Each structure stands twice: as C-alpha cells, then as structure tokens.
Amino acid sequence: MLPRIGITGSVFLHKGLGTRRTFLNEPYVVGIRDAGGLPLVLTPAHEGESLRAHYELLDGLLLTGGEDVEPDRYGEPVRCPTVESVPERDRLEFRLCEWALADGLPVLAICRGIQVLNVALGGTLYQDLPTEWRDRPGDVAHDQSKATPPVPRVQPSHVVTVLPGSFLGDLIGEGEHRVNSMHHQGIKALAPRLFPVGYAPDGLIEAVEANDPAPSAFLVGVQWHPEELALGGDPASRRLFDAFVTAAAKRAR
C-alpha cells in the first residue's frame, strides 16, 4: 500500500464564475507522487466528521504554502496592509496540525506551513518582513517573484545554512544550500517545541525540527519551496520528499 499523504489546499471566490474554487499548486502533488506516496488533497470544505474521516486515512501530513496566518492566531491585530488571510484555511490546517502532532504523524511544513506549525505550537510571526524587520543585516530578497526580472520558482535565489548535527542536515546535507524564496512573512518568536536548524544570511529562521524527536518520526518545517526545486532537479529537495514519504510508509505498515 502506498503511504497516504494529506496535502492541504486553499479556496478563493472566483468572481468571474460566481463560485468558490479550491486550488493547490501541482508541484506538491508531484513531489509526493515521485517520492512514492499517494497524495490526498484536503480542503477547507472538509469539516467535522468528514475532515476527521479523511485524517484517519493519513500516514503523513504536508502543510503547503499560500496565504498568511491570521495574526489573531498569535495574539496580534493586523498591522500591515499586505496581510491576506483565509480564515477557513486556518481552521483546516490548525485542526489537522493539532491532530497530527498529538498522534506523532509525520509532518512536512513548507513556507506558510512552517508558519502554521510555529504558531500552532505557540510562536509568533513577522507580519511583513520589509516593514517589521527593517534593521535586519544584509539585503536578502525573500520574495524572488518581485525581483527585476522575477526569478523562476524552480530556481534558487539565496543561501540557507543548515546546522550540523541536525535531523534536517542528516537528510539533505549540512552547510549551505541554494534555495528559492517566495514569502513576506517569517518566524519571529520560535515556538518552545521547535528547534531552529536553518538560517538565511540575514538571520531569519528558515528551517525547524522538533526539540524532542521522540513524539514524532518526522517533523520538519522549511521556509523555502522544495517542491518547486525538485521539479528543477535539485537532489537535496528530492531527498527531503523521499525521507518524508519513507517515514510515512513506516507508519503505514
């Protein structure tokens, strides 16, 4: 049996059609498929007993990128006009995250996903890096889509340093990795249950794992988009997906 990986999607109002549309960037599905997993898409339309029934099928959970976490989730008002949230997506992912962490389900959290994970465990976020972290060292462009010209999503744009001796370092290699970057928020106060294992040159936390690995066979969050880099042939990104699906497969036996 292929390990079943839940992948979170989002929703928006399609004004032209006059209906709501569920969506998910395809590279997440491809990344899980190519690593030998069975992708199962979970959307904000899954609620109550339906959501729990879908969760019971899962061997792993992939929290994907996308909109901003509601600041109210970490006790702050909206301070920046760039904040765009989807409350029903927050409800979906925070509930799934709660269940997965309680059960020790393997979790891979990407971009928004690392932010959801951090907030779910008691951390906070920079609502907008350009305006809230003006005194950060260096000049790291955290959103390569706004470069001139824009850098394609499958190409890296800055370096992340992965700490030696970390679980993530064992998976993809310690030291410097060239990664892509498409976000305007980031971890501010780190949740107590998480340990920082990857940093951008300006000091922003770009990768986390569990402080205590015992409750979970796999708990990794990254701020970049390995699903896109894997499409471009990046070996480290493929190893990350392979390791995640392998951890899920062990649970499925």
C-alpha positions in Angstrom: 0.0 0.0 0.0 1.3 3.4 -0.9 1.7 5.7 2.1 -1.2 8.2 2.1 -0.1 11.8 2.4 -2.7 14.6 3.1 -1.9 17.8 1.3 -3.6 21.0 2.3 -5.3 23.2 -0.3 -7.0 26.6 -0.2 -10.1 28.3 -1.5 -11.0 31.6 -3.2 -14.0 33.2 -4.6 -13.8 33.1 -8.4 -15.7 36.3 -9.3 -15.9 35.5 -13.0 -17.7 32.2 -12.4 -19.6 33.3 -9.3 -18.4 30.3 -7.3 -15.7 29.3 -4.8 -12.8 27.3 -6.2 -10.4 25.0 -4.4 -6.8 25.1 -5.5 -3.4 23.6 -4.8 -0.1 24.1 -6.7 0.6 20.9 -8.6 4.3 20.6 -7.6 3.3 19.5 -4.1 1.3 16.6 -5.6 4.1 15.7 -8.0 6.7 15.8 -5.2 4.7 13.3 -3.1 3.9 11.1 -6.1 7.5 11.0 -7.3 8.7 10.0 -3.8 6.3 7.0 -3.8 3.4 8.5 -1.8 -0.3 8.7 -2.6 -1.4 12.4 -2.5 -4.8 13.1 -0.9 -5.9 16.7 -1.1 -7.6 18.2 1.9 -9.6 21.4 1.5 -11.5 23.9 3.7 -14.7 22.2 2.5 -13.7 19.2 4.6 -15.2 19.9 8.0 -16.4 18.0 11.1 -16.8 14.2 10.7 -15.7 14.5 7.0 -12.4 16.0 8.0 -11.8 13.5 10.8 -12.6 10.6 8.5 -10.1 11.9 5.9 -7.5 12.4 8.6 -7.9 8.8 9.8 -6.7 7.7 6.3 -3.4 9.5 6.5 0.1 8.3 7.1 1.6 11.8 6.8 0.6 15.5 6.5 2.1 18.1 4.2 1.3 21.7 5.1 1.6 23.8 2.0 2.4 27.4 1.1 -0.1 30.2 0.5 -1.9 32.9 2.3 -0.9 34.5 5.6 -1.9 33.1 9.0 -4.5 35.3 10.8 -2.5 37.5 13.3 -5.2 36.8 15.8 -3.9 33.3 16.0 -0.7 34.6 17.7 -2.4 37.3 19.7 -1.8 40.3 17.4 -4.0 42.7 15.4 -3.4 43.1 11.7 -0.7 45.8 11.5 0.3 45.5 7.8 -1.9 46.0 4.7 0.0 43.2 3.0 -1.6 40.6 5.3 -4.0 38.4 3.4 -5.7 35.5 5.3 -8.3 32.8 4.6 -9.9 32.0 8.0 -11.4 28.7 6.8 -8.0 27.5 5.6 -6.5 28.4 9.0 -9.3 26.4 10.7 -8.5 23.4 8.5 -4.7 23.4 9.0 -4.6 24.2 12.7 -7.0 21.4 13.3 -5.0 18.9 11.2 -1.8 20.1 12.8 -3.2 19.6 16.3 -4.3 16.0 15.5 -1.0 15.2 13.7 1.2 16.5 16.5 -0.8 14.7 19.1 -0.6 11.4 17.2 3.0 11.7 16.1 2.1 11.7 12.4 5.0 12.6 10.1 4.7 16.3 9.1 6.4 18.3 6.5 5.6 22.0 6.6 6.5 24.2 3.7 6.6 28.1 3.5 3.2 29.0 5.1 3.3 25.6 6.6 6.3 26.3 8.7 4.5 29.4 9.9 1.3 27.4 10.7 3.5 24.9 12.6 5.2 27.6 14.6 2.0 29.4 15.5 0.2 26.2 16.4 2.9 25.4 18.9 2.9 28.9 20.5 5.3 31.0 18.3 4.7 34.3 16.5 5.4 35.8 13.1 6.7 38.9 11.4 3.6 40.1 9.6 5.7 41.8 6.9 9.4 41.4 6.8 10.1 44.6 4.7 8.3 46.8 7.2 8.6 45.0 10.6 12.3 43.9 10.3 13.9 47.0 8.9 17.2 46.6 10.8 17.9 43.0 9.7 21.5 42.6 8.5 22.3 42.2 4.8 20.0 42.5 1.9 18.3 39.2 1.4 15.4 39.2 -1.1 12.8 36.9 0.5 10.4 37.2 -2.5 12.1 36.4 -5.7 8.9 37.0 -7.7 9.4 40.7 -7.1 13.0 40.8 -8.4 13.7 42.5 -11.7 13.4 40.4 -13.7 11.5 37.8 -11.5 13.4 34.7 -10.7 11.5 31.5 -11.7 10.1 29.4 -8.9 12.2 26.4 -9.8 15.5 28.3 -9.4 17.2 29.3 -6.1 17.7 32.9 -5.1 19.7 32.9 -1.8 21.6 30.7 0.5 20.3 28.9 3.6 22.8 27.4 6.1 21.7 24.1 7.7 23.2 23.3 11.0 25.5 20.3 11.5 24.2 17.5 13.7 20.6 18.3 12.9 18.0 15.9 11.6 17.5 18.0 8.5 21.2 18.1 8.0 21.3 14.4 8.0 18.6 14.3 5.4 19.7 16.9 2.9 23.3 17.7 4.0 24.6 20.3 6.4 26.1 23.6 5.4 25.0 26.0 2.7 22.1 25.2 0.3 20.8 27.4 -2.5 17.1 27.7 -2.1 14.2 29.6 -3.6 12.2 32.2 -1.7 8.6 33.4 -2.1 7.3 34.9 1.2 6.9 38.2 3.0 6.4 36.7 6.5 8.6 34.7 8.7 9.2 33.3 12.2 9.6 35.9 14.9 9.4 34.2 18.3 10.1 30.5 17.9 7.7 28.0 19.5 9.2 26.2 22.5 8.8 22.7 21.0 10.7 23.7 17.9 14.5 23.9 17.3 16.0 26.2 14.6 18.2 24.3 12.2 18.4 26.6 9.1 19.1 30.3 8.7 19.1 32.8 5.9 22.1 35.2 5.7 20.1 37.9 7.4 19.4 35.6 10.4 15.8 34.7 9.6 14.9 31.2 10.7 14.4 29.1 7.5 14.2 25.6 8.9 12.9 24.0 12.1 12.6 20.5 13.6 11.3 19.0 16.8 13.1 19.8 20.0 12.3 16.3 21.1 12.2 13.9 18.2 10.6 11.1 20.3 6.9 12.1 19.8 7.2 12.2 16.0 9.0 10.1 13.5 9.3 13.2 11.2 8.7 16.8 12.0 10.4 19.3 9.6 9.5 22.8 8.5 11.2 24.8 5.8 10.6 28.4 4.7 11.5 27.7 1.0 9.8 25.6 -1.6 11.5 22.2 -2.1 8.6 21.0 -4.2 9.5 23.6 -6.9 13.2 23.0 -6.6 12.6 19.2 -7.0 11.0 20.0 -10.4 14.2 21.7 -11.3 16.2 18.6 -10.4 17.6 19.7 -7.1 18.8 16.5 -5.3 18.5 17.8 -1.8 14.8 18.7 -2.3 14.1 15.2 -3.7 15.9 13.6 -0.7 13.6 15.7 1.6 10.5 14.4 0.0 11.8 10.8 -0.2 12.6 10.9 3.6 9.2 12.3 4.4 7.3 9.6 2.4 9.6 6.9 3.8 8.7 8.0 7.4 5.0 7.9 6.4 5.5 4.4 4.9 6.9 3.1 8.1 3.7 4.3 9.9 1.5 2.7 7.2 2.9 -0.8 7.8 
